[in-house]
Amino acid sequence: MKRAHAAIGLAVMGIALVGCTPAAEAPEVTWQSGPPSGEWESDPWVEAVRASDLALNTALVTRDYTSEELRSTTSSSAIKAFSSAQTSAAKGNRHFTSPGPTPMIPLDVEETDGEAIVRMCQAQDWVLTADKPTAPTALQGQVAEFRVVMRDGGERRSEGAALKLEECDLDGVSIGLFDPQPDPSETYSPDDVKEPS
């Protein structure tokens, strides 16, 4: 099945490249009205999706796709898709970052032998740019299906999301923001993105 790796909006406006900058340090997450809660939040498959999403958004901010947190929660193909997207955008003088973990509400978990499809209602366009420097407040939800595979030893890794042409309701979604917030006007070169080996 063809899967579109979601969560980064690449249709961003270009800004002038003014030089290389070091990657930011991994930020903390501050939850605006408390962390996600609900019937699905203790499900290990949902926890795996959230852990991968946080690791990917942190990598987007730090421009470092080699962390152990990322490798242990996310498939190598999904990591490569995200890092390549950020590198390619930088080559075109387009720069973007993330305000925090993607706002999501679990909808369903369909578990089979050693893997699961986790359906989430997730926020669209959850990205910061120089032209859009603050986290969106009017969130539009779209259904995304995450395939999560259990590895030997019980480790669960997300293989990315397939977006569906289906809107959904994010009413009551928990919003977590990185603290400190990344500077969306910061520019960087493709060489500043530390891709996995």
Salt bridges, closest charged atoms under 4 A:
GLU41 OE1 - ARG50 NE 2.87
GLU68 OE1 - ARG71 NH2 3.03
GLU115 OE1 - ARG147 NH2 2.83
GLU145 OE2 - ARG119 NH1 3.21
GLU145 OE1 - LYS164 NZ 3.64
GLU155 OE1 - ARG157 NH2 2.96
GLU159 OE1 - ARG147 NH1 2.44
GLU166 OE2 - ARG119 NH2 3.73
GLU186 OE1 - ARG63 NH1 3.52
GLU195 OE1 - LYS80 NZ 3.21
